[in-house]
Amino acid sequence: MDTHPEYAGGQYVLPPLPYACSALEPLIGEETVRLHHDKHHAAYVAGANAAAEALREIAAGRKDASLTPLYAGQLAFNEAGHILHTLYWNNMTPAPKSGPPAELAEAIRRQFGSFEGMMLLFRTTAVNVQGSGWSLLGLDPASGELQIAGVEKHQCGAAPGFAPLLACDVWEHAYYLGYKNDRAAYVENFVKLINWEDVGRRYESARRARR
């Protein structure tokens, strides 16, 4: 698995979907996936590249330095959106397994008491994110243990160094065509598509990186 498919040749890039746009039907429709990936995700890629270039221009003295906070904020927003969307696509599969691999399953049991308990927290967090954002399962940078985080927008809410492993997008563009305002129904069907093998690989990689 390419651990950084979202950046190449000095630019942020839009990775192709790991499956056809229709592959997640009927739980997530083809039109939703196509618009979400080709339009919304692509816009974050373009925004991140534009903001990064503007900051390079400022550093080289070709743009007004007073614009730095504007472009730094745009880079944080767009890059975080790009990274989380790349994670989101790979976190889903048309042929999901029933649960996480052994090492991740044990870590979930140790931290949350049970897989069912962790999933209750994950789903409830997703449904209750205020406005637009994400529910994330990730590795806490301080304890090295698993943690659930509710993130507003893309970049607001997780601790610095938090390593996301599983991401549920609850921006309306992720579900509105199929579910209208019923976010809870979308979340219930998202969890049926989770690619636990991908989440498990990310957990092992994050643990190795922390050692």
C-alpha positions in Angstrom: 0.0 0.0 0.0 1.3 3.4 -1.0 1.4 5.3 2.3 1.4 8.8 0.6 -0.7 8.5 -2.6 -1.9 12.1 -2.0 1.4 13.8 -2.9 3.9 13.3 -5.7 6.4 15.4 -7.7 6.2 18.3 -5.4 2.4 18.6 -5.8 -0.7 17.4 -4.0 -2.4 15.0 -6.3 -5.9 13.4 -6.5 -5.4 9.6 -6.2 -7.8 7.5 -8.3 -10.6 5.7 -6.5 -9.7 2.1 -5.4 -12.9 0.8 -6.9 -15.5 1.9 -9.5 -17.8 4.8 -8.7 -20.8 2.3 -8.7 -19.0 -0.2 -6.5 -20.5 1.0 -3.2 -24.1 0.8 -4.3 -26.8 0.6 -3.0 -25.3 2.0 0.2 -23.6 4.9 -1.4 -24.7 5.8 -4.9 -22.6 6.2 -8.0 -23.5 9.9 -8.5 -22.6 10.7 -4.9 -19.2 9.0 -5.2 -18.4 10.6 -8.6 -19.3 14.1 -7.5 -17.6 13.7 -4.1 -14.3 12.4 -5.6 -14.1 14.2 -8.9 -15.4 17.6 -7.8 -15.2 18.1 -4.0 -12.0 16.1 -3.3 -10.4 17.6 -6.4 -11.2 21.1 -5.2 -9.3 20.4 -1.9 -6.3 19.3 -3.9 -6.4 22.4 -6.1 -6.8 24.6 -3.0 -3.9 23.0 -1.2 -1.6 23.5 -4.2 -2.7 27.1 -4.7 -2.1 27.9 -1.0 1.2 26.2 -0.9 2.4 28.1 -4.0 1.2 31.4 -2.5 3.2 30.8 0.7 6.3 30.0 -1.5 5.7 33.4 -3.2 5.5 35.2 0.1 8.7 33.5 1.3 10.5 34.6 -1.9 9.4 38.2 -1.4 7.0 38.2 -4.4 3.8 38.5 -2.3 2.8 40.7 0.6 3.8 38.9 3.9 0.6 40.2 5.5 -1.3 37.6 3.5 0.5 34.7 5.3 -2.3 34.0 7.8 -4.8 33.8 5.0 -2.8 31.3 2.9 -1.6 29.3 5.9 -5.2 28.8 7.0 -6.2 27.8 3.4 -3.4 25.3 3.3 -4.4 23.8 6.6 -8.1 23.5 5.6 -7.5 22.1 2.1 -4.6 19.8 2.9 -6.5 18.3 5.8 -9.5 17.8 3.6 -7.4 16.1 1.0 -5.7 13.7 3.4 -8.9 12.8 5.1 -10.7 12.2 1.8 -7.9 9.9 0.6 -8.2 8.0 3.9 -12.0 7.9 3.5 -12.0 6.3 0.1 -9.5 3.6 1.1 -11.4 3.0 4.3 -14.3 1.6 2.3 -14.6 -1.6 0.2 -17.3 -3.2 -1.8 -16.4 -6.5 -0.1 -16.0 -5.8 3.6 -14.9 -8.3 6.2 -16.9 -8.7 9.4 -14.4 -7.0 11.7 -10.8 -5.8 12.3 -7.7 -8.0 12.2 -6.4 -9.5 15.5 -3.9 -6.9 16.6 -6.3 -4.0 16.0 -9.2 -6.0 17.5 -7.2 -6.5 20.7 -6.3 -2.8 20.9 -10.0 -1.9 20.5 -11.0 -4.3 23.3 -8.3 -3.0 25.6 -9.1 0.6 25.1 -12.9 0.6 24.7 -14.0 -2.7 26.3 -15.5 -4.1 23.2 -15.7 -3.7 19.4 -19.4 -2.9 19.8 -18.6 -0.2 22.4 -16.0 1.5 20.1 -18.4 1.4 17.1 -21.2 3.0 19.3 -18.8 5.9 20.1 -17.7 6.2 16.5 -21.3 6.3 15.1 -22.6 8.6 17.8 -19.6 11.0 17.2 -20.3 11.0 13.5 -24.0 11.8 13.9 -23.4 14.6 16.4 -20.5 16.5 14.7 -21.8 20.1 14.7 -22.1 21.4 11.1 -19.6 19.7 8.7 -16.8 17.4 9.7 -15.6 13.9 10.4 -15.7 11.1 12.9 -12.2 9.6 13.3 -10.7 6.5 15.0 -7.0 7.1 15.4 -3.9 6.8 17.5 -3.5 9.3 20.3 0.0 10.9 20.1 0.5 11.1 23.9 -0.7 7.6 25.1 -0.2 5.6 21.9 -3.7 4.2 22.4 -6.8 4.4 20.2 -9.0 7.4 20.4 -12.3 8.6 18.8 -12.2 12.3 17.6 -15.0 14.4 16.3 -13.5 17.0 13.8 -15.2 20.1 12.6 -14.4 21.2 9.0 -11.3 19.1 8.3 -8.7 20.5 10.6 -10.4 21.5 13.9 -10.7 19.1 16.8 -8.0 16.4 16.8 -4.8 16.7 18.9 -1.6 17.6 17.1 0.1 14.3 16.0 -3.2 12.4 16.1 -2.9 9.6 13.4 -6.3 8.9 11.8 -7.0 5.3 10.9 -10.7 5.3 10.1 -12.6 8.4 8.8 -16.3 8.9 8.3 -17.1 12.0 6.3 -20.2 13.8 7.5 -20.1 16.8 5.2 -23.5 16.9 3.5 -21.9 16.3 0.0 -20.9 12.8 1.3 -24.5 11.7 1.6 -27.2 14.3 0.7 -28.1 12.9 -2.7 -28.9 9.5 -1.3 -30.0 10.3 2.3 -31.1 14.0 2.3 -30.8 15.2 5.9 -30.8 11.7 7.4 -27.1 11.6 8.5 -27.7 8.8 10.9 -28.9 6.4 8.2 -25.8 7.3 6.1 -23.5 6.6 9.1 -25.2 3.2 9.7 -24.6 2.2 6.1 -21.0 3.7 6.0 -19.9 1.3 8.8 -21.2 -1.7 6.7 -18.6 -0.7 4.1 -15.5 -0.4 6.3 -12.4 -1.9 4.9 -11.0 -3.3 8.2 -8.0 -4.7 6.5 -7.0 -1.2 5.4 -7.7 0.2 8.9 -5.6 -2.7 10.4 -2.7 -1.9 8.1 -2.8 1.7 9.1 -2.8 0.8 12.8 0.3 -1.4 12.4 2.0 1.4 10.4 1.2 4.1 13.0 2.4 1.9 15.8 5.7 1.2 14.1 6.2 4.9 13.4 5.7 5.7 17.1 8.3 3.3 18.3 
